[in-house]
Amino acid sequence: MTDQATFNPAQLELLRCPEAVQRKDLGDDPGKLTQINAHWLYAADSGNKYPIHNGIPYLLVKEGQRWRETPDADLPTPPPAPLE
């Protein structure tokens, strides 16, 4: 058993990519996220990939853009500490 909290996938109904929601050309509900694995979320609208640390998704635009070009298979598990 681990002492780290896990992300609750039910939260995906509420969470959105902050970069995508600012765009007006993506329809009525932009920025939906999908879970890549236990440690990452992906926003198809922006291409951003957001790390999950101790069950908490870090939905900072700068952090999502940092991992945008990284193939899913190459995303570090667990993710490194977020940028300051």
Secondary structure, 3 states (H helix, E strand, C coil): CCCCCCCCHHHHHCCECHHHHCCCCCCCCCCEEEEEECCEEEECCCCCEEEEECCEECCCHHHHHHCCCCCHHHCCCCCCCCCC
